[in-house]
Amino acid sequence: MQIQTKIDVDLNRPGTQTVPAMQHDGQTRAVEISLFCDGQPWQPPEGATAAIGYEKPDRTRGSYDRLPDGSAAVTVSGSTAAVLLSAQMLSVPGCVRACLVFHDESLNQLTTFPFQVQVQVNPAAEAPQVEDYCRLQWLEEKLDEYLRLAKDSGEFTGPAGPGPVLLGQEVAFQISQDYRQIPTGVWSEVLPSCSAREFVWSRTTAHYDSGDVITYSVSRNGADGDGTVVSVCGVGPDDTGNIPLTAEAVGALPCVGGTVQGQLDMGGQRLTGLPDPTEDSDAADKGYVDAQAAAAVTGATQAVKTRFVSFLLAVEDWAGTSAPYTQFIPISNLTEDKLTQAYPLYYNDITRNLAVKEASAAVSFAKRTDGGITFTCLEEKPSADIPVTVEVYM
């Protein structure tokens, strides 16, 4: 069963629609969102994908486009999106800030439709223990009442009535390699012999006048002494059962002196008189390492350079009579091996900064092309000039 709520969301008309939900009702709460832009139905461009982002009252955030079973969480048909709310999204009661986000094929964010979910506390999530105690006490009182009535009827001869009568029992055995699963082979009334590390299962069938009761038990045949330590490096135990060891017995060097016949761990002691290394496994002294490190730092400093290019995205320079609007900014020596980062510039003037921020929000994405960067607005042109700086990493 799904509980569906319909809401209308307009990109250019403020106001957040609220969807009611109950705590932990994930994947049963569906939202049908009608998408508009200035009152007209809005459809995502071809190839766009949709996802849900949210922030719960405890300030934890998340996003998803698939459900745990692998199915799509958002289905778009024309200007209507069907959204299924996840259980994690509804785990905390309160106001959940949510949004429907569309991305293009390059995962660039195109536009966002905000809404909110009002999650009510689910009383069944954490029922008070006192209610369970009251229900248990009521049940015990009822059982006592029924027992008194049964005694008064004369059907019981003792405080709890006659117990079941054991008529006889049978014990059977079976060998198995597994102690976790009851064996399915043939059971034998004769106790079998088993090899080391095999398991012997026993099945007891008790016959009562009220029916049969079957119980199982399992035991293991171990191997005495198997797997114990009998020597270390060829040295056996003495008369007391201990194995005395020396450095020579285990192929080690004494703490002082000795002849090196392989690789040596200095144990924190200094090693001097080393030649310059020629192999990857050779040791090197501090002077050689310091010289190599200084050369590496110098090379890295010379290799990392950044060029800053500043320009203005003027209102009158946007190309196109309808969306999308584009503006190309040429940048010299912008080759494929150079990384770029573009961002708007702000000043000390608050009014101007607000205008730049609002205008920047209209820019959907920027894409590198031959010899420059093309900025694109998918919906409307900015209403103010945008000062921009591009960092070109050489």
Backbone torsions as a table, in degrees:
resi	resn	phi	psi	omega
1	MET	NA	136.0	177.8
2	GLN	-121.9	137.9	175.3
3	ILE	-103.0	117.2	-171.4
4	GLN	-110.1	136.5	176.5
5	THR	-121.8	136.3	179.9
6	LYS	-107.3	132.2	177.4
7	ILE	-136.6	157.3	175.1
8	ASP	-113.6	133.0	-179.6
9	VAL	-128.5	126.6	-178.7
10	ASP	-114.7	129.0	-177.8
11	LEU	-59.1	-41.4	-170.7
12	ASN	-106.2	11.8	178.1
13	ARG	-124.2	111.8	-175.3
14	PRO	-59.0	157.6	180.0
15	GLY	128.2	123.9	-177.1
16	THR	-105.5	124.7	178.5
17	GLN	-78.0	144.1	-177.9
18	THR	-112.0	134.7	178.5
19	VAL	-113.1	122.8	177.6
20	PRO	-77.6	146.1	178.5
21	ALA	-155.8	162.8	178.5
22	MET	-111.1	142.0	-179.3
23	GLN	-54.0	134.5	177.5
24	HIS	71.3	11.3	179.2
25	ASP	-89.1	38.8	-177.9
26	GLY	-65.1	146.1	176.3
27	GLN	66.2	10.3	169.3
28	THR	-119.3	-5.9	179.0
29	ARG	-104.4	114.4	-179.5
30	ALA	-112.7	145.1	179.1
31	VAL	-125.3	126.8	175.5
32	GLU	-102.2	113.5	-174.4
33	ILE	-107.3	121.1	173.4
34	SER	-91.4	122.7	-173.1
35	LEU	-95.2	129.9	179.4
36	PHE	-133.1	159.3	172.1
37	CYS	-140.8	111.0	-174.9
38	ASP	56.3	39.9	176.3
39	GLY	83.3	-5.3	-179.9
40	GLN	-105.1	142.0	178.8
41	PRO	-55.9	137.3	-178.5
42	TRP	-117.3	133.5	178.2
43	GLN	-118.7	137.8	178.0
44	PRO	-66.8	150.0	179.0
45	PRO	-66.2	162.2	-178.6
46	GLU	-62.8	136.2	-180.0
47	GLY	88.3	-5.0	-179.4
48	ALA	-74.9	147.5	177.1
49	THR	-118.3	157.4	-175.2
50	ALA	-124.0	149.3	177.1
51	ALA	-147.6	165.1	179.3
52	ILE	-111.8	129.1	172.7
53	GLY	-114.5	149.8	-177.5
54	TYR	-152.9	157.3	172.4
55	GLU	-134.3	119.8	-176.7
56	LYS	-83.8	167.4	-179.2
57	PRO	-60.3	-23.5	178.2
58	ASP	-85.4	11.9	174.5
59	ARG	75.5	5.1	173.9
60	THR	-81.0	144.4	-175.7
61	ARG	-123.1	162.9	177.6
62	GLY	-168.5	169.4	176.0
63	SER	-150.6	152.3	-179.7
64	TYR	-158.1	150.1	172.7
65	ASP	-127.6	-3.1	178.3
66	ARG	-131.4	152.8	176.0
67	LEU	-93.2	167.0	-178.6
68	PRO	-55.8	-28.7	179.5
69	ASP	-84.0	3.4	178.1
70	GLY	92.3	-7.4	-179.7
71	SER	-77.8	160.3	-178.0
72	ALA	-70.8	136.4	178.2
73	ALA	-83.4	-21.2	-179.2
74	VAL	-127.7	128.8	176.2
75	THR	-121.6	124.2	-176.4
76	VAL	-111.6	130.0	175.6
77	SER	-133.4	106.7	-177.4
78	GLY	65.0	-121.9	179.8
79	SER	-103.7	21.7	179.6
80	THR	-122.6	133.0	178.6
81	ALA	-119.2	129.3	176.3
82	ALA	-101.7	121.0	-174.4
83	VAL	-118.3	134.3	175.4
84	LEU	-107.8	121.1	-177.2
85	LEU	-77.4	135.4	-177.0
86	SER	-84.4	158.6	179.4
87	ALA	-64.1	-38.8	179.8
88	GLN	-63.3	-34.7	-179.5
89	MET	-65.5	-30.7	-174.9
90	LEU	-105.4	21.9	-175.1
91	SER	-79.7	-21.4	-176.9
92	VAL	-117.6	126.4	179.5
93	PRO	-69.5	152.2	-179.0
94	GLY	124.8	-165.1	-177.5
95	CYS	-90.1	117.9	178.1
96	VAL	-100.0	119.2	176.1
97	ARG	-80.4	125.1	-175.3
98	ALA	-132.4	164.5	177.9
99	CYS	-156.3	148.8	173.7
100	LEU	-102.0	115.9	-172.6
101	VAL	-111.8	135.2	176.2
102	PHE	-110.6	137.0	176.9
103	HIS	-122.6	152.8	175.7
104	ASP	-86.4	-174.2	-175.6
105	GLU	-65.0	-21.2	178.6
106	SER	-95.3	13.4	179.7
107	LEU	65.3	21.4	172.5
108	ASN	-79.7	136.8	-179.0
109	GLN	-72.6	124.3	-178.8
110	LEU	-90.0	-57.5	-177.9
111	THR	-160.0	163.6	-174.4
112	THR	-134.5	133.9	176.3
113	PHE	-111.1	108.3	-177.6
114	PRO	-83.8	150.5	168.9
115	PHE	-157.3	176.1	179.9
116	GLN	-137.7	154.5	-178.9
117	VAL	-119.9	123.0	177.2
118	GLN	-93.7	104.8	-175.4
119	VAL	-92.7	119.0	178.3
120	GLN	-85.7	152.3	177.7
121	VAL	-66.1	132.4	178.4
122	ASN	-92.3	107.7	-177.8
123	PRO	-59.8	-27.2	-177.6
124	ALA	-77.9	-11.5	-176.7
125	ALA	-66.3	-42.0	-179.6
126	GLU	-137.2	74.8	-179.3
127	ALA	-66.8	137.1	-179.0
128	PRO	-60.8	141.5	-178.6
129	GLN	-66.9	-26.3	-178.7
130	VAL	-61.6	-31.8	178.2
131	GLU	-67.9	-41.0	176.9
132	ASP	-62.4	-39.6	180.0
133	TYR	-64.6	-41.4	-179.8
134	CYS	-64.5	-41.1	179.2
135	ARG	-65.8	-39.2	178.4
136	LEU	-66.3	-40.3	179.0
137	GLN	-64.4	-40.7	177.9
138	TRP	-62.1	-40.9	179.8
139	LEU	-65.8	-41.3	178.6
140	GLU	-63.0	-40.3	178.4
141	GLU	-63.7	-39.5	178.6
142	LYS	-65.2	-41.0	178.9
143	LEU	-63.2	-41.8	176.7
144	ASP	-61.4	-39.3	179.8
145	GLU	-64.6	-44.7	-179.5
146	TYR	-66.9	-34.4	178.7
147	LEU	-66.7	-40.0	177.3
148	ARG	-63.2	-41.1	178.8
149	LEU	-64.1	-39.0	179.7
150	ALA	-67.3	-39.3	177.9
151	LYS	-64.1	-42.0	-179.8
152	ASP	-63.7	-25.6	-179.7
153	SER	-76.4	-11.5	179.3
154	GLY	85.9	6.5	-177.8
155	GLU	-81.9	-18.5	-179.6
156	PHE	-106.5	139.0	178.8
157	THR	-101.7	-11.7	-179.2
158	GLY	-135.0	-176.2	-179.2
159	PRO	-57.5	-34.3	-178.9
160	ALA	-121.6	10.3	-179.9
161	GLY	87.2	170.5	-179.2
162	PRO	-70.1	138.2	177.8
163	GLY	-83.1	169.4	178.4
164	PRO	-67.3	148.0	-178.4
165	VAL	-101.9	126.0	178.9
166	LEU	-77.9	120.8	-179.2
167	LEU	-94.0	-20.8	-179.0
168	GLY	159.8	170.1	179.1
169	GLN	-150.0	157.7	-178.8
170	GLU	-131.6	142.3	178.2
171	VAL	-122.3	131.2	178.4
172	ALA	-131.0	158.0	-174.2
173	PHE	-130.3	157.2	177.3
174	GLN	-158.5	141.8	178.2
175	ILE	-88.9	140.7	179.3
176	SER	-146.3	155.5	174.7
177	GLN	-91.8	-5.1	-174.4
178	ASP	-126.9	134.0	179.0
179	TYR	-95.9	-3.2	-174.3
180	ARG	-97.8	-30.8	-177.1
181	GLN	-109.3	133.8	176.9
182	ILE	-64.0	127.3	-177.3
183	PRO	-65.7	152.3	-177.0
184	THR	-111.5	11.0	-179.1
185	GLY	-82.4	-158.5	-177.4
186	VAL	-88.0	128.9	178.5
187	TRP	-87.3	144.0	-178.3
188	SER	-123.7	141.7	177.6
189	GLU	-78.0	-11.2	179.2
190	VAL	-98.2	132.1	179.5
191	LEU	-65.8	116.4	-177.1
192	PRO	-83.9	161.4	172.2
193	SER	-93.1	146.1	-177.2
194	CYS	-133.5	158.6	179.1
195	SER	-78.7	172.0	178.7
196	ALA	-60.8	138.0	177.0
197	ARG	70.3	14.1	170.6
198	GLU	-92.6	161.3	-175.9
199	PHE	-112.8	138.2	176.3
200	VAL	-107.4	117.1	177.1
201	TRP	-95.4	140.3	173.2
202	SER	-121.6	139.8	179.7
203	ARG	-122.2	120.1	179.1
204	THR	-107.7	122.3	178.6
205	THR	-110.1	109.6	179.3
206	ALA	-97.3	126.7	-179.3
207	HIS	-99.6	112.8	176.1
208	TYR	-107.7	162.3	176.6
209	ASP	-65.8	-16.9	179.1
210	SER	-97.1	-3.9	-179.5
211	GLY	139.9	176.9	-178.8
212	ASP	-94.1	146.2	175.3
213	VAL	-126.1	123.9	-177.5
214	ILE	-111.7	128.3	176.2
215	THR	-126.5	154.1	-178.2
216	TYR	-125.9	151.5	171.2
217	SER	-144.0	157.8	-176.8
218	VAL	-139.5	142.5	176.7
219	SER	-137.7	162.3	-174.4
220	ARG	-122.3	139.4	175.6
221	ASN	-91.2	108.4	179.4
222	GLY	-84.2	177.8	179.4
223	ALA	-121.6	108.2	-176.2
224	ASP	-60.7	125.8	174.9
225	GLY	81.1	-12.5	-177.2
226	ASP	-72.2	127.9	178.9
227	GLY	94.1	0.0	179.6
228	THR	-82.6	159.2	-179.8
229	VAL	-81.5	123.7	179.8
230	VAL	-111.0	-18.0	176.7
231	SER	-163.3	158.7	177.1
232	VAL	-129.5	119.4	-179.2
233	CYS	53.5	37.1	178.6
234	GLY	82.1	-0.9	-179.7
235	VAL	-97.2	122.1	-179.8
236	GLY	-90.1	172.5	-179.6
237	PRO	-72.6	153.9	175.8
238	ASP	-86.6	-166.8	-176.5
239	ASP	-64.7	-23.9	-179.9
240	THR	-89.3	-3.0	-179.1
241	GLY	91.3	-0.2	179.8
242	ASN	-92.7	156.3	177.9
243	ILE	-114.4	99.5	178.5
244	PRO	-74.9	131.7	-177.3
245	LEU	-124.4	145.7	172.4
246	THR	-119.9	169.9	178.2
247	ALA	-59.9	-39.3	-179.5
248	GLU	-66.0	-33.5	-177.5
249	ALA	-65.4	-31.0	-178.9
250	VAL	-103.4	11.8	176.9
251	GLY	76.7	24.1	-179.5
252	ALA	-102.6	166.8	176.3
253	LEU	-88.3	149.7	172.7
254	PRO	-63.5	163.2	-179.1
255	CYS	-64.1	-28.7	-179.1
256	VAL	-125.6	131.5	176.8
257	GLY	73.9	-161.8	-179.3
258	GLY	106.6	159.9	179.8
259	THR	-103.1	127.4	-179.5
260	VAL	-81.4	126.6	178.6
261	GLN	-126.5	29.9	179.4
262	GLY	174.9	-160.2	178.5
263	GLN	-67.2	145.0	-172.6
264	LEU	-124.4	127.5	171.7
265	ASP	-92.6	116.0	-173.5
266	MET	-73.2	-13.7	177.0
267	GLY	60.7	33.0	178.6
268	GLY	92.0	-2.6	179.1
269	GLN	-86.4	151.5	-178.8
270	ARG	-75.0	146.1	176.2
271	LEU	-126.6	118.6	-174.8
272	THR	-117.6	169.6	177.0
273	GLY	75.7	28.0	-179.3
274	LEU	-82.5	138.8	172.7
275	PRO	-80.2	169.3	175.6
276	ASP	-63.1	136.0	-176.6
277	PRO	-69.1	147.2	175.7
278	THR	-121.5	-21.0	179.2
279	GLU	-113.4	157.4	-179.5
280	ASP	-60.4	-31.6	-176.4
281	SER	-88.8	-1.5	-178.4
282	ASP	-73.8	149.3	174.7
283	ALA	-81.1	156.5	180.0
284	ALA	-136.7	148.5	179.4
285	ASP	-84.7	171.6	-174.0
286	LYS	-63.3	-38.2	-179.3
287	GLY	-61.8	-42.1	179.9
288	TYR	-65.0	-44.1	-179.6
289	VAL	-64.0	-44.1	179.8
290	ASP	-60.3	-41.8	-179.5
291	ALA	-64.4	-41.7	179.2
292	GLN	-66.5	-38.7	179.8
293	ALA	-65.8	-42.1	179.4
294	ALA	-63.6	-40.4	178.4
295	ALA	-64.3	-37.0	179.5
296	ALA	-67.3	-40.0	179.1
297	VAL	-64.7	-42.6	178.8
298	THR	-61.7	-43.9	179.5
299	GLY	-63.7	-39.7	-179.5
300	ALA	-67.8	-37.8	179.5
301	THR	-63.8	-39.6	179.9
302	GLN	-72.4	-27.8	-175.3
303	ALA	-80.3	-31.5	-174.5
304	VAL	-92.2	112.7	176.7
305	LYS	-137.5	146.7	-179.4
306	THR	-128.4	132.7	176.5
307	ARG	-110.3	132.9	-179.0
308	PHE	-105.5	129.5	178.0
309	VAL	-123.5	120.2	-179.1
310	SER	-113.0	145.0	-179.0
311	PHE	-159.4	177.6	-177.1
312	LEU	-123.8	124.7	172.1
313	LEU	-85.7	91.8	-175.1
314	ALA	-76.1	148.3	-179.2
315	VAL	-60.1	-40.9	-174.8
316	GLU	-78.5	-7.2	-176.7
317	ASP	-94.6	1.1	179.1
318	TRP	-74.0	127.7	-177.5
319	ALA	-89.7	144.1	177.6
320	GLY	112.5	142.3	178.5
321	THR	-93.8	-14.1	175.8
322	SER	-149.1	164.3	-178.2
323	ALA	-62.6	143.6	2.9
324	PRO	-82.0	149.5	177.0
325	TYR	-104.1	141.9	-177.1
326	THR	-131.4	156.4	175.2
327	GLN	-147.1	122.3	-177.7
328	PHE	-98.4	129.7	178.4
329	ILE	-116.0	112.5	179.5
330	PRO	-73.6	139.8	176.5
331	ILE	-133.8	122.1	-176.3
332	SER	-72.2	149.6	175.9
333	ASN	56.8	31.7	177.2
334	LEU	-91.7	94.2	-178.0
335	THR	-101.3	170.9	-174.0
336	GLU	-65.8	-25.5	-177.0
337	ASP	-84.0	3.5	-178.4
338	LYS	-108.8	132.4	179.1
339	LEU	-87.8	150.9	-179.0
340	THR	-133.5	155.0	173.1
341	GLN	-145.7	126.0	-177.7
342	ALA	-114.9	141.5	178.6
343	TYR	-156.6	151.2	179.3
344	PRO	-74.3	155.2	178.3
345	LEU	-102.9	140.6	178.4
346	TYR	-120.0	159.2	-175.0
347	TYR	-124.4	-170.0	178.5
348	ASN	-84.9	-6.7	-179.9
349	ASP	-85.3	112.2	-176.0
350	ILE	-64.7	-42.6	-178.8
351	THR	-61.4	-44.2	179.4
352	ARG	-66.5	-38.5	178.9
353	ASN	-63.2	-39.6	178.0
354	LEU	-63.7	-38.5	178.8
355	ALA	-66.8	-39.7	178.2
356	VAL	-65.6	-42.2	179.4
357	LYS	-61.4	-44.9	-179.5
358	GLU	-66.8	-39.9	178.9
359	ALA	-67.0	-37.7	-179.7
360	SER	-64.9	-30.7	-179.3
361	ALA	-65.3	-22.3	-179.9
362	ALA	-78.2	-16.9	-179.9
363	VAL	-80.7	119.0	-176.0
364	SER	-77.7	-46.9	-179.9
365	PHE	-164.9	165.2	175.6
366	ALA	-123.8	138.8	-175.9
367	LYS	-133.6	133.3	178.0
368	ARG	-71.8	135.7	173.1
369	THR	-129.7	-178.9	-179.3
370	ASP	-62.2	118.1	173.3
371	GLY	79.3	12.2	179.5
372	GLY	173.2	-164.8	-178.2
373	ILE	-128.6	135.6	177.7
374	THR	-107.6	122.2	176.8
375	PHE	-96.5	138.9	-174.0
376	THR	-129.2	135.7	173.1
377	CYS	-113.6	115.5	-175.4
378	LEU	-80.2	-17.8	-175.0
379	GLU	-122.1	-59.8	-177.8
380	GLU	-139.6	156.6	178.7
381	LYS	-77.8	148.9	175.1
382	PRO	-61.9	146.9	-179.2
383	SER	-94.0	3.4	179.5
384	ALA	-146.8	159.8	176.0
385	ASP	-68.7	145.8	-178.2
386	ILE	-120.7	110.4	173.0
387	PRO	-75.7	132.1	-174.0
388	VAL	-130.6	144.5	171.4
389	THR	-121.6	134.7	176.8
390	VAL	-115.0	126.8	174.3
391	GLU	-94.0	122.9	178.5
392	VAL	-109.6	115.4	-178.8
393	TYR	-88.0	117.0	-173.7
394	MET	-75.0	NA	NA
